[in-house]
Amino acid sequence: MNQKVRFLTHAAVIAALYVVLTFLANALGLASGAVQIRFSEALTILPFFTPAAIPGIAIGCLLSNILTGCALPDIIFGTLASLIGAVGTYYCKKNKWLAPVPPILANTIIVPFILLYAYGVRPLWFSFLTVGAGEVISCGILGLILLNALYKYRNILFPQD
């Protein structure tokens, strides 16, 4: 298969999965507010396997934030946080246990300010704790479960020719 076609296909599938998983978490009341457990954030480990996951996650987050009615600062800076996390995960390819660390850090640092300035959620220190906890669950626990489940099939799912 043409490498450009494979890259675009992987990115598109990852973006679509991100949107669907965000809608699922949103329907369960877990995707917004101070404590956010987005199942879609588990996908932020995918850049460990393929660089196509970087635009896939960014576009998926952007679409999710728009479609779920987020405020403009959330759309912009929430997407940026996920993009930074995805790029960081890409550079953690040597150690799979470090893969969830960049998205956890990026979101824990950026999202509390979004909650404060876009939605008026106070106090800021509490948002750092709750967002961090949600990211540890989404990226750290669910993400590592996903990474370990896919690791055995990485060469089939994400061929590197």
Secondary structure as a PSIPRED ss2 file (coil, helix, strand):
# PSIPRED VFORMAT (PSIPRED V4.0)

   1 M C   1.000  0.000  0.000
   2 N C   1.000  0.000  0.000
   3 Q H   0.000  1.000  0.000
   4 K H   0.000  1.000  0.000
   5 V H   0.000  1.000  0.000
   6 R H   0.000  1.000  0.000
   7 F H   0.000  1.000  0.000
   8 L H   0.000  1.000  0.000
   9 T H   0.000  1.000  0.000
  10 H H   0.000  1.000  0.000
  11 A H   0.000  1.000  0.000
  12 A H   0.000  1.000  0.000
  13 V H   0.000  1.000  0.000
  14 I H   0.000  1.000  0.000
  15 A H   0.000  1.000  0.000
  16 A H   0.000  1.000  0.000
  17 L H   0.000  1.000  0.000
  18 Y H   0.000  1.000  0.000
  19 V H   0.000  1.000  0.000
  20 V H   0.000  1.000  0.000
  21 L H   0.000  1.000  0.000
  22 T H   0.000  1.000  0.000
  23 F H   0.000  1.000  0.000
  24 L H   0.000  1.000  0.000
  25 A H   0.000  1.000  0.000
  26 N H   0.000  1.000  0.000
  27 A H   0.000  1.000  0.000
  28 L C   1.000  0.000  0.000
  29 G C   1.000  0.000  0.000
  30 L C   1.000  0.000  0.000
  31 A C   1.000  0.000  0.000
  32 S C   1.000  0.000  0.000
  33 G C   1.000  0.000  0.000
  34 A C   1.000  0.000  0.000
  35 V C   1.000  0.000  0.000
  36 Q C   1.000  0.000  0.000
  37 I C   1.000  0.000  0.000
  38 R C   1.000  0.000  0.000
  39 F H   0.000  1.000  0.000
  40 S H   0.000  1.000  0.000
  41 E H   0.000  1.000  0.000
  42 A H   0.000  1.000  0.000
  43 L H   0.000  1.000  0.000
  44 T H   0.000  1.000  0.000
  45 I H   0.000  1.000  0.000
  46 L H   0.000  1.000  0.000
  47 P H   0.000  1.000  0.000
  48 F H   0.000  1.000  0.000
  49 F C   1.000  0.000  0.000
  50 T C   1.000  0.000  0.000
  51 P C   1.000  0.000  0.000
  52 A C   1.000  0.000  0.000
  53 A H   0.000  1.000  0.000
  54 I H   0.000  1.000  0.000
  55 P H   0.000  1.000  0.000
  56 G H   0.000  1.000  0.000
  57 I H   0.000  1.000  0.000
  58 A H   0.000  1.000  0.000
  59 I H   0.000  1.000  0.000
  60 G H   0.000  1.000  0.000
  61 C H   0.000  1.000  0.000
  62 L H   0.000  1.000  0.000
  63 L H   0.000  1.000  0.000
  64 S H   0.000  1.000  0.000
  65 N H   0.000  1.000  0.000
  66 I H   0.000  1.000  0.000
  67 L H   0.000  1.000  0.000
  68 T C   1.000  0.000  0.000
  69 G C   1.000  0.000  0.000
  70 C C   1.000  0.000  0.000
  71 A C   1.000  0.000  0.000
  72 L H   0.000  1.000  0.000
  73 P H   0.000  1.000  0.000
  74 D H   0.000  1.000  0.000
  75 I H   0.000  1.000  0.000
  76 I H   0.000  1.000  0.000
  77 F H   0.000  1.000  0.000
  78 G H   0.000  1.000  0.000
  79 T H   0.000  1.000  0.000
  80 L H   0.000  1.000  0.000
  81 A H   0.000  1.000  0.000
  82 S H   0.000  1.000  0.000
  83 L H   0.000  1.000  0.000
  84 I H   0.000  1.000  0.000
  85 G H   0.000  1.000  0.000
  86 A H   0.000  1.000  0.000
  87 V H   0.000  1.000  0.000
  88 G H   0.000  1.000  0.000
  89 T H   0.000  1.000  0.000
  90 Y H   0.000  1.000  0.000
  91 Y C   1.000  0.000  0.000
  92 C C   1.000  0.000  0.000
  93 K C   1.000  0.000  0.000
  94 K C   1.000  0.000  0.000
  95 N C   1.000  0.000  0.000
  96 K H   0.000  1.000  0.000
  97 W H   0.000  1.000  0.000
  98 L H   0.000  1.000  0.000
  99 A C   1.000  0.000  0.000
 100 P C   1.000  0.000  0.000
 101 V H   0.000  1.000  0.000
 102 P H   0.000  1.000  0.000
 103 P H   0.000  1.000  0.000
 104 I H   0.000  1.000  0.000
 105 L H   0.000  1.000  0.000
 106 A H   0.000  1.000  0.000
 107 N H   0.000  1.000  0.000
 108 T H   0.000  1.000  0.000
 109 I H   0.000  1.000  0.000
 110 I H   0.000  1.000  0.000
 111 V H   0.000  1.000  0.000
 112 P H   0.000  1.000  0.000
 113 F H   0.000  1.000  0.000
 114 I H   0.000  1.000  0.000
 115 L H   0.000  1.000  0.000
 116 L H   0.000  1.000  0.000
 117 Y H   0.000  1.000  0.000
 118 A H   0.000  1.000  0.000
 119 Y H   0.000  1.000  0.000
 120 G C   1.000  0.000  0.000
 121 V C   1.000  0.000  0.000
 122 R C   1.000  0.000  0.000
 123 P C   1.000  0.000  0.000
 124 L H   0.000  1.000  0.000
 125 W H   0.000  1.000  0.000
 126 F H   0.000  1.000  0.000
 127 S H   0.000  1.000  0.000
 128 F H   0.000  1.000  0.000
 129 L H   0.000  1.000  0.000
 130 T H   0.000  1.000  0.000
 131 V H   0.000  1.000  0.000
 132 G H   0.000  1.000  0.000
 133 A H   0.000  1.000  0.000
 134 G H   0.000  1.000  0.000
 135 E H   0.000  1.000  0.000
 136 V H   0.000  1.000  0.000
 137 I H   0.000  1.000  0.000
 138 S H   0.000  1.000  0.000
 139 C H   0.000  1.000  0.000
 140 G H   0.000  1.000  0.000
 141 I H   0.000  1.000  0.000
 142 L H   0.000  1.000  0.000
 143 G H   0.000  1.000  0.000
 144 L H   0.000  1.000  0.000
 145 I H   0.000  1.000  0.000
 146 L H   0.000  1.000  0.000
 147 L H   0.000  1.000  0.000
 148 N H   0.000  1.000  0.000
 149 A H   0.000  1.000  0.000
 150 L H   0.000  1.000  0.000
 151 Y H   0.000  1.000  0.000
 152 K C   1.000  0.000  0.000
 153 Y C   1.000  0.000  0.000
 154 R H   0.000  1.000  0.000
 155 N H   0.000  1.000  0.000
 156 I H   0.000  1.000  0.000
 157 L H   0.000  1.000  0.000
 158 F C   1.000  0.000  0.000
 159 P C   1.000  0.000  0.000
 160 Q C   1.000  0.000  0.000
 161 D C   1.000  0.000  0.000
